[in-house]
Each structure stands twice: as structure tokens, then as C-alpha cells.
Amino acid sequence: ADLSVRSIVEAPNPPFIVSHLFDSSDSITLSWSTSVGFDDQVQYSTDLENWFDDLQNSSFNDISNSSTVSFTDISDAKGPIRFYRVKRTTEP
């Protein structure tokens, strides 16, 4: 399958970079550095307008120390195209 990855950068504070890796089964793994005091949520879209956050194990909450985390989309319903982003918010 032809796959394309494009980065959409919003300016969170602190800034972070999301890297990606494809495996032989067309699964994608995203990796990035967490930051204490923030929650991270992997979201996906098929049109870059409507974003969803219902992927299994896609929430990274209550970060107590900065580290690199990874998320792999193992869902079967990826469709012909899927965009990903990591949305960072402050803890409630």
C-alpha cells in the first residue's frame, strides 16, 4: 500500500516532535517525549477536519517524569488514508 505521513504542527508549550515508523504489516508507531504536568492524546482523522481519540491505549495521562513514549495503531479499520496527531493538554 502507498502510505504518506505529513506532520501538522501546532505550537504546544513545551514543544515536542513526533516521529513515526511503519512496519511490514502497515502498522504505524508514533514516538515522542512526554512532559511532566501535561496529558497527551493520540488522535486520527481521514480528512484533517474531524479528529477522533477513540484508539485503544492512545491516552498518556498523569505524566510523573519526562520520558519517550510510543503508540502503535493496531486497529484494522485504517481505511485508505489516515492522519495522526498528538494533542497535548495541561492536566485538569
Backbone hydrogen bonds, N-H to C=O, Kabsch-Sander energy under -0.5 kcal/mol:
donor,donor_aa,acceptor,acceptor_aa,energy
3,L,1,A,-0.5
9,V,7,S,-0.5
10,E,8,I,-0.7
19,S,17,I,-0.6
19,S,31,S,-2.8
21,L,29,T,-1.5
23,D,27,S,-2.0
26,D,23,D,-1.8
29,T,21,L,-2.6
30,L,71,F,-3.1
31,S,19,S,-2.2
32,W,69,V,-1.9
34,T,67,S,-3.7
37,G,63,I,-1.1
38,F,35,S,-1.5
39,D,89,T,-3.4
40,D,60,F,-2.7
41,Q,87,K,-2.1
42,V,58,S,-2.7
43,Q,85,R,-3.1
44,Y,52,F,-2.1
45,S,83,F,-2.0
51,W,49,E,-0.6
52,F,44,Y,-2.5
58,S,55,L,-1.2
60,F,40,D,-3.2
61,N,59,S,-0.5
63,I,38,F,-0.6
69,V,32,W,-2.7
71,F,30,L,-2.6
73,D,28,I,-2.2
74,I,72,T,-0.9
78,K,76,D,-1.1
83,F,45,S,-3.4
85,R,43,Q,-2.1
87,K,41,Q,-3.1
87,K,85,R,-0.6
88,R,86,V,-0.6
89,T,39,D,-2.9
91,E,37,G,-1.6
